[in-house]
Amino acid sequence: MRNIIICLLMALPLSAMGQGIIKHDTRAIVKPKTAQAKKSTGAPQNPVAKLLKDMVHVQGGTYTMGATAEQGSDAYEWEYPTHRVTVSSFYICKYEVTQALWKAIMGGKNPSCWPGDKRPVECVSWTAIQTFIQRLNARTGKHFRLPTEEEWEWAARGGNRSRGYKYSGSNDCTKVAWHYHNSKSSLRTYNVGTKLPNELGLYDMSGNVREIVSNAYLSYKDTPRALVANSSDIVTIRGGHFWDNDRLCRVSYRTDMHQESVAQQYTGFRLAASSL
């Protein structure tokens, strides 16, 4: 009962920050009684070993970031101006960080409101995410991190394999994303990788849980934009979540949030690395 109360308190609307950002949805989210994940069969796979196998190499390139033509009238003013961006090659995980991986690194502790090892971890603070990454790197000897906003959008668009989709992997949001129109009856997260992947084989870049990136939130009109969120109280969020409409799951949509407020049941993250 205590966890349910905490989840409901976290769902209270927050006034959006930054230029032109809309307010967060004011509808209450009630945790369903049947939200337990199905028991898996067979021996469970080591989540850390699985992470290393699930990292996808993304070839660098130059692209137009922001509200490009395929976004049409769904684009918001803060997705402009479009601008050319060059990213170096990097790695990104094909899945959002799962609860199984989080527990493996954080000593079994699971803050999530929607339990399930294959579901994305959520209700995690900015500080907790940084602690998780530090412990993961100490354990693996790697240099995992959050993706930058520029990397995230490049990967969501399909990188050099992009077909110019509105959402990550399709022009039909329902094919690639858990969002309001196909999850409103359950109001919860879903196991990662249960929708179709995008051109790079990445799952849930649209929908399920929205994802925190490493950049502080700045207008596209501001330069330089390489400010990391550690230097700001405002972080950048991408991708949309299970309670968002399809307009908020587009590859160019962005929003912001106070660092202190990111621990919500519809916000998670994905890992990246410059090299492995």
Wavefront OBJ file of the C-alpha trace (Angstrom):
o trace
v 0.000 0.000 0.000
v 2.835 2.397 0.817
v 4.395 1.867 -2.640
v 1.068 2.555 -4.357
v 0.658 5.806 -2.432
v 4.201 6.850 -3.394
v 3.485 6.079 -7.052
v 0.306 8.131 -7.013
v 2.079 11.069 -5.417
v 4.754 10.899 -8.115
v 2.057 11.061 -10.785
v 0.935 14.533 -9.713
v 1.375 16.994 -12.602
v 4.500 19.081 -12.793
v 4.679 22.447 -14.493
v 6.945 22.074 -17.482
v 10.107 24.060 -17.628
v 11.971 25.652 -20.500
v 10.814 27.609 -23.496
v 7.355 26.690 -24.752
v 7.065 23.363 -22.963
v 3.538 22.150 -22.284
v 2.357 21.045 -18.875
v 2.555 17.384 -18.010
v -0.590 15.283 -18.210
v -2.870 15.874 -15.239
v -4.672 12.542 -15.387
v -4.032 10.323 -12.391
v -2.410 6.971 -12.991
v -3.726 4.138 -10.840
v -1.590 1.077 -10.421
v -3.536 -2.000 -11.588
v -3.852 -4.985 -9.288
v -2.801 -7.331 -12.093
v 0.462 -5.603 -13.010
v 2.696 -8.498 -11.972
v 4.923 -9.810 -14.755
v 4.586 -13.392 -15.941
v 7.137 -15.796 -14.540
v 9.812 -16.635 -17.065
v 10.781 -20.188 -17.854
v 14.307 -21.510 -18.030
v 17.473 -20.278 -16.358
v 17.610 -16.481 -16.064
v 20.312 -14.794 -18.105
v 22.924 -12.727 -16.294
v 21.652 -9.170 -16.867
v 25.150 -7.650 -16.975
v 26.366 -10.169 -19.555
v 23.168 -9.574 -21.503
v 23.792 -5.815 -21.503
v 27.170 -6.271 -23.170
v 25.556 -8.392 -25.895
v 22.741 -5.888 -26.370
v 24.928 -2.866 -27.110
v 24.482 -1.751 -30.723
v 27.187 0.077 -32.657
v 25.835 3.254 -34.233
v 27.929 4.658 -37.045
v 28.403 8.404 -36.773
v 27.063 10.873 -39.278
v 25.504 14.254 -39.932
v 21.757 14.826 -39.842
v 19.101 17.494 -39.437
v 17.931 17.604 -35.825
v 14.541 18.945 -34.806
v 11.157 19.257 -36.503
v 11.960 17.929 -39.962
v 9.326 17.707 -42.694
v 7.855 14.323 -41.733
v 6.849 15.711 -38.321
v 4.322 17.973 -40.023
v 1.848 19.929 -37.918
v 2.514 17.749 -34.854
v 5.789 19.560 -34.164
v 5.968 22.079 -31.322
v 7.745 25.414 -31.502
v 10.547 24.232 -29.218
v 11.509 21.606 -31.796
v 12.675 24.492 -34.003
v 14.870 25.705 -35.527
v 16.069 22.595 -37.283
v 19.846 22.456 -37.394
v 22.592 20.238 -38.744
v 24.356 18.056 -36.199
v 27.346 15.742 -36.535
v 27.790 12.854 -34.112
v 30.725 10.484 -33.784
v 30.231 6.724 -33.778
v 29.041 5.327 -30.448
v 27.232 2.411 -28.838
v 23.703 2.379 -27.450
v 21.707 -0.404 -25.823
v 18.900 -1.857 -27.886
v 16.696 -1.850 -24.758
v 15.848 0.555 -21.965
v 17.551 -0.357 -18.674
v 15.521 -3.169 -17.159
v 14.657 -3.790 -13.550
v 16.741 -6.969 -13.654
v 19.871 -5.019 -14.589
v 19.135 -2.310 -12.041
v 18.763 -4.863 -9.227
v 21.925 -6.689 -10.284
v 23.957 -3.501 -9.909
v 22.133 -1.856 -7.005
v 22.053 -4.817 -4.640
v 18.556 -6.061 -5.315
v 16.817 -2.761 -4.621
v 14.001 -2.002 -7.053
v 12.311 1.428 -6.915
v 9.912 0.695 -9.775
v 6.162 1.075 -9.467
v 5.491 -1.642 -12.038
v 7.459 -4.767 -10.949
v 8.895 -7.078 -13.575
v 12.479 -8.005 -14.396
v 11.954 -7.440 -18.126
v 10.182 -4.135 -17.670
v 12.099 -0.852 -17.757
v 13.223 0.482 -14.418
v 11.464 3.726 -13.447
v 10.998 5.942 -10.393
v 14.769 6.513 -10.366
v 16.311 9.867 -9.499
v 19.066 11.614 -11.416
v 21.453 10.940 -8.532
v 20.500 7.262 -8.409
v 21.123 6.920 -12.148
v 24.610 8.393 -11.758
v 25.320 5.990 -8.887
v 24.078 3.071 -10.970
v 26.351 3.995 -13.884
v 29.368 4.397 -11.598
v 28.789 0.960 -10.054
v 28.168 -0.630 -13.443
v 31.417 0.789 -14.791
v 33.338 -0.382 -11.734
v 31.948 -3.883 -12.180
v 32.481 -4.160 -15.938
v 35.543 -1.985 -16.485
v 33.602 -0.182 -19.222
v 32.584 3.450 -19.566
v 28.820 3.414 -19.839
v 26.954 6.719 -19.741
v 23.710 8.341 -20.778
v 23.455 9.209 -24.470
v 23.586 12.861 -25.438
v 20.399 14.319 -26.875
v 22.063 14.498 -30.290
v 23.077 10.829 -30.120
v 19.653 9.822 -28.883
v 17.797 11.463 -31.775
v 20.290 10.153 -34.346
v 19.765 6.619 -33.020
v 15.987 7.032 -32.744
v 15.841 8.155 -36.378
v 17.761 5.056 -37.447
v 21.167 6.630 -37.972
v 22.616 6.106 -41.443
v 19.864 3.553 -42.113
v 17.062 6.049 -41.471
v 13.968 5.842 -43.641
v 12.674 9.166 -42.392
v 9.955 7.873 -40.088
v 7.916 10.071 -37.766
v 8.326 7.642 -34.870
v 11.295 5.436 -34.129
v 10.972 2.711 -36.743
v 7.610 3.473 -38.335
v 5.053 6.073 -39.326
v 2.535 3.984 -37.360
v 3.150 4.650 -33.676
v 1.274 1.550 -32.511
v 3.691 -0.756 -34.343
v 6.752 0.491 -32.465
v 5.498 2.062 -29.227
v 3.473 1.456 -26.102
v 1.502 4.673 -25.802
v -1.906 5.894 -24.667
v -3.921 4.420 -27.519
v -2.733 0.854 -26.970
v -2.041 0.800 -23.220
v -4.861 2.908 -21.740
v -6.631 -0.216 -20.487
v -3.691 -1.241 -18.297
v -1.812 1.982 -17.469
v 1.584 0.432 -16.893
v 4.935 -0.232 -18.482
v 5.552 -3.265 -20.663
v 8.405 -5.723 -21.095
v 11.105 -4.122 -23.208
v 11.436 -5.224 -26.813
v 7.825 -6.322 -27.329
v 7.154 -3.860 -30.164
v 8.964 -3.682 -33.494
v 12.521 -2.269 -33.522
v 13.720 0.673 -35.585
v 16.180 0.554 -38.486
v 19.125 -0.008 -36.104
v 17.412 -2.771 -34.142
v 16.612 -0.493 -31.186
v 13.400 -1.016 -29.233
v 11.092 1.393 -27.403
v 12.799 4.587 -28.516
v 9.199 5.723 -28.886
v 6.937 4.997 -25.912
v 6.990 2.606 -22.916
v 9.018 4.960 -20.692
v 10.455 8.290 -21.741
v 14.226 8.486 -21.474
v 16.614 10.840 -19.720
v 19.608 12.004 -21.760
v 22.808 13.617 -20.555
v 22.189 17.167 -21.780
v 20.802 19.994 -19.742
v 17.695 21.385 -21.398
v 18.408 24.358 -23.632
v 16.539 25.942 -26.506
v 17.786 25.023 -29.968
v 18.421 28.729 -30.386
v 21.029 28.631 -27.607
v 24.698 27.901 -28.276
v 26.737 26.092 -27.229
v 24.362 23.231 -26.395
v 26.876 20.768 -24.969
v 26.042 21.637 -21.352
v 25.714 18.458 -19.310
v 22.819 18.067 -16.932
v 25.180 17.873 -13.953
v 25.727 21.599 -14.515
v 22.011 22.417 -14.524
v 18.858 21.710 -12.544
v 16.932 21.008 -15.747
v 17.389 17.746 -17.644
v 16.221 16.777 -21.126
v 13.696 13.985 -21.664
v 13.036 12.157 -24.949
v 10.834 9.432 -26.407
v 7.404 9.590 -24.778
v 5.831 7.004 -22.458
v 2.944 4.562 -22.121
v 0.447 7.260 -21.077
v 1.475 9.797 -23.744
v -0.423 10.306 -26.967
v 1.408 9.547 -30.194
v 2.318 13.202 -30.737
v 4.673 12.996 -27.756
v 6.344 9.787 -28.985
v 7.835 11.313 -32.149
v 11.592 11.213 -32.751
v 11.930 15.006 -32.588
v 9.769 15.640 -29.518
v 11.627 16.857 -26.441
v 10.682 18.091 -23.015
v 12.377 19.049 -19.773
v 12.182 18.304 -16.073
v 13.827 19.299 -12.813
v 16.488 16.827 -11.711
v 14.605 16.416 -8.434
v 11.434 15.412 -10.309
v 12.650 12.739 -12.738
v 11.890 9.851 -10.354
v 8.482 9.120 -11.846
v 6.791 5.918 -12.940
v 6.889 6.856 -16.611
v 10.538 7.954 -16.819
v 13.525 5.656 -17.326
v 16.789 5.665 -19.265
v 18.984 3.870 -21.777
v 22.737 3.291 -21.694
v 25.310 4.432 -24.225
v 29.102 4.268 -24.521
v 31.704 5.911 -26.713
v 33.604 2.625 -27.005
v 33.484 -0.909 -25.632
l 1 2 3 4 5 6 7 8 9 10 11 12 13 14 15 16 17 18 19 20 21 22 23 24 25 26 27 28 29 30 31 32 33 34 35 36 37 38 39 40 41 42 43 44 45 46 47 48 49 50 51 52 53 54 55 56 57 58 59 60 61 62 63 64 65 66 67 68 69 70 71 72 73 74 75 76 77 78 79 80 81 82 83 84 85 86 87 88 89 90 91 92 93 94 95 96 97 98 99 100 101 102 103 104 105 106 107 108 109 110 111 112 113 114 115 116 117 118 119 120 121 122 123 124 125 126 127 128 129 130 131 132 133 134 135 136 137 138 139 140 141 142 143 144 145 146 147 148 149 150 151 152 153 154 155 156 157 158 159 160 161 162 163 164 165 166 167 168 169 170 171 172 173 174 175 176 177 178 179 180 181 182 183 184 185 186 187 188 189 190 191 192 193 194 195 196 197 198 199 200 201 202 203 204 205 206 207 208 209 210 211 212 213 214 215 216 217 218 219 220 221 222 223 224 225 226 227 228 229 230 231 232 233 234 235 236 237 238 239 240 241 242 243 244 245 246 247 248 249 250 251 252 253 254 255 256 257 258 259 260 261 262 263 264 265 266 267 268 269 270 271 272 273 274 275 276
